[in-house]
């Protein structure tokens, strides 16, 4: 039995909501990126410029995510008969790789800034920027996380993570700027010139594991590596059914690709089940499908029965 994405209406509705959320995110991200770059130049803050560049790169990646969402919402073609699931992890890998490179580049600049003796800040404008952007990014993060509970989109989940990262960056900058303001007029005032590059170095070290983790997970899907949890789940299901029905042997293959779940199971039946009929085998299929779960337009499940082990 093969169950493909048959609920087209449900799928289209889901992708429409996904695209609407991503479009709004792109506009908001472009606004934050422009503000970050402009304020960073005005304040002389490389950490704020980094925040703006991070947002600009994120806007580009969100645009790619929107393109992927539109592809996933299209009907299947003869050329792409299994759909466009494979595009999603490719975009995630590309996105994560660029964010990782940006963090590395920013860290190198931060170290260079410290070595060069730091830099002066226009503290007032810097604090205004940090407060405003922190509130804005946290608001978008909580809003998108709430919306994605219904959509369950990996693309929106990644974009939501980006908003959280942006909010954390701005909040950390705000803390650094407040500390700089508190040190003014004290014996530690000479350290103020190092606040900006030091904050940038710390931010990049804290943030870089997030895109690296995204890249690792995406490449596992690109290489079609079967998740251990999924493999163990199917093995447990088949072992129990083998005891129940006396199957002679079975084989199973499974992988995740983006939001798509692909599972293929072949079962060698005993002679006693030779004349069981289609209805009996359909009941077994239903049991397996129910045990696996995740029923919906993103699951592809194929279950076949044979008496010849060569078909395993």
N, C-alpha and C positions, 0 to 999 in steps of 0.2 A: 504494500500500500504506500502510495506517495501522497503526502499532504503538502500542498503548496499554498502560497498566499492567495487564498480564494476570496477573502473578505476585502474586496477592492475599495468599497465605500469607507470602511474603517481605516484602511491604510491611507487613503487620500485625505481623510479628515485629520489624521495624526500628522501627516507631513505638512498640511496647510498650517496647522498650529505651530509646528516646528519652524517653518519658514518665516512666519510672522514674528516669532520670538527672536530669531536670528537677525532679521532685518532691523528690528528695533535695537538690538544689541550693537549692530554695525554703526548705526547713527550715533548712539551714545558713546561708543568707543572712539569714533573719529573726533567727537567733541572733546573728550578727555585727552586724547593724543595732542590735539592742537593746543589746548590749554597748557598741557605739560611742557611742550617744547617752547611756547611763548614765555611762560612764567619762568622756566628754567634759564632761558637766555637773559631775561630781565633781572633775575635774582643772582645770576652767576652760579647756579647750582647744577652740577653734573648729575646729581642724584635725581633731581626733578626732571631733567632732560631724559634720563634713563627711564623714568616713569612714563614720560610722554612717548618715547620710542617703543617701550614695551606695549603701550596701548595701540600705537600705530601698527605695529607688527600683528598684534592681536586682531585688529580690524581687518587686515588682509587675510588672516587665517579664518576669521569668521565668515568672510565673503566666500572662501573656498568651501567652508562647511555648508553654507547656503546652497552652493552649486551642487554639492553632494546630496543634500536633502531633496533637491529638485530631481536629480537623477533617480534616487530611490523611490520617488513618487511616480515615476513613469511606468507605463506598461512594459512588460518584458518583450524583447525583440528576438528575432532568430539569431542575431549575432551574439547577444548577451542573454542566453536562455536561462541562466541562473540569476539574472538580475545584476545589480550594481553594488552588491554588498562589499565586494573587495575594495571599492574606492574609499570607503569610510576609514578603514585602518591606515590606508596610504596617506590620507589627509592628516590623520592624527599623528602619524610618524613624522611627516614633513613639518607640521606645526610644532611638535615637541622638539624637533632637531633645531629649528630656527630659534626657538626660545632659549634652548641650551646655549647655542652660539652667542646669542645676545648677552646672556648672563656671564659667559666667559669673557667676552669683550669688555663688558662693564667692569668686571672685577679687575682686569688688567689696567684699565683706566683709573680705577680707584687706587690701586697700589702706586701707580705712577704719580697720581695727585698727592698722595701722602709723601712720597719720596721727593717731590718738587717743593714741599713746604706748605701744602694745603692751599686754600683759596678763601677769599672773603665772600660773605653772603649778605644779600639784602633781606634781612631776617623777617621784616614785617610782611612783605609780599609772599615770602616763602611759607609763612605760617597760615596766611589766608588761603593759599592754594591747598596746603595739606589738609586743613580742616574741611574745606568745601568738597574736595575730591574724595576724602575718606567717607564722608556721609553719603555722597552720591553712589560710590562703588558698593558700599555695604547695602544700600537700599536695593540696587540692581541685583546683587548677589542673592539676597533673601527672596526677592520677587521671582527670579528665574528658578531658584531651587524649588519654590512652591509650585510653579507651573510645570516643572519637569516631573513632578510626582505623578502627573496624569499622562504625560507624553512618553516618559521613559526613553529619552533620546541620549545616545552617547555623545552626539555632537553638542547638544545643549549642555550636557553634564560637563564637557570639557570647557565650553564657553563660560559656564557658571564658575568653574574653578579659576578661570582667568580673571573673572571679576573679583573673586575672593583674594587672589594674589595681588591684584591692583589695589584693593582696599587695604590689605596688609602692608603693602609698600608705602602707601600714603600715610597710614597710621604710624608706621615706624619712622617715617620722615618727620611727622609731626612731633613725636617724642624726642627725636634728635634735635629739632629746632627749639623745642621748649627747654631742653637741657642747655643748649647754647645760650638762650636768652637768660636763663638762671645764672649762668657762669659769668655774664657780663658784669664788670666792676669788681670781680673777685680775683684772687691770685691765680685762678685757673683760666683766666680770660685768654691767655695766649694759646690755649688749646682749641679755641673756637674755629680757627682756620682749618683744623683737621676734621671738624664735625661732618662736613659734607662728603669728602672722600671715604671717611671711615664708615659712615652710614651706608654708602653705596656698596662698599666691600662686604659688610655684614649682610645686607639685603640679598646680594647675589649668591652668597654662600648658603643662605637659608632657602632661597627660592629654587636653586638649580636642581635639587633632587626631584622636584615635582615634574618638570618636563622630561627629565631622564626616565622617570617611572612611566610616563605616558608613552615614550618612545619604545621602551622595552615591551610594554603590553601590546602596543600596536604591531611591532615586528613579530611577536609571537603569533598574531592573527594573520599577518601577511604570509608568514611561513607555514600557516595552517597547522600549528602545533596544538594538539589536543590538550585542553586543560585537565589536570589530574583529577580535579573534583568531578568533572563531567564523565571522564572515563570510568572512575570508580563507581559512580552512580549507575551507569548503564550496565556495568559488570554485575553489580549487586542485583539489579532487576532481572537480568537474564539468568543468573545463577538460581534465583528463587523460582523462576518459571520453568527452568530445566528440571528442577526437583518435582515441581507440580505436574508437568506434562510428560516428563521422560524424554526430552529432546536428546538426540544423539550427540549433537555438537552445534555450535553457533559461532558466528564472527560478527564483530561490530566495529564500525568506523564513525568517528564523530569529530566535528571541529566547529569553532565559532569564527565568524568573519564579520566584523562590525556588529550589527544587531542581528545578523542572520545566524541561525543554528541549523547545522546540517548533520543528520544522523542516518546511517545506513546499517541495517541489521539483516543478516542471512541466518536462517535456522534449518538444521537438518532434522526432519521429523522421523519418528520410528514407523515401522510398517503398520502398527496398530492404528495410526492416525491417517493412513492412506486414503480412507474413504470417509473422513470426518466431514467433508463438505466446506464450502466457502463460508457459511455462517459461523462455523466453529473457528476458522482461522481469523475471521474478522473480529470475533470476540477476543482472541488473543492479541490481535493488533490494538484493539481498544484498551486492553489492560496495559500494554507496553506504553502506548501514547499517554494514558492517564498518569502512569507512574513517572514518566519523564517530565511531564508538565510543560509549561511555557507554550501552551497552545496559542496559535494566533498567526497573523500574516507573515511572521518572520521565521517560522519553523518549517524546515523541510525534513520530513521523516519518511524513509523508505523501509518497509519490512517485507521480506520475501521468504517463502517456504520451499524446501526441496528435499528429495530423498537421496540426492547424489552429492557427496561431500566435495566434489570438484568445483561446485559453484560457490564455495565459501571464499 
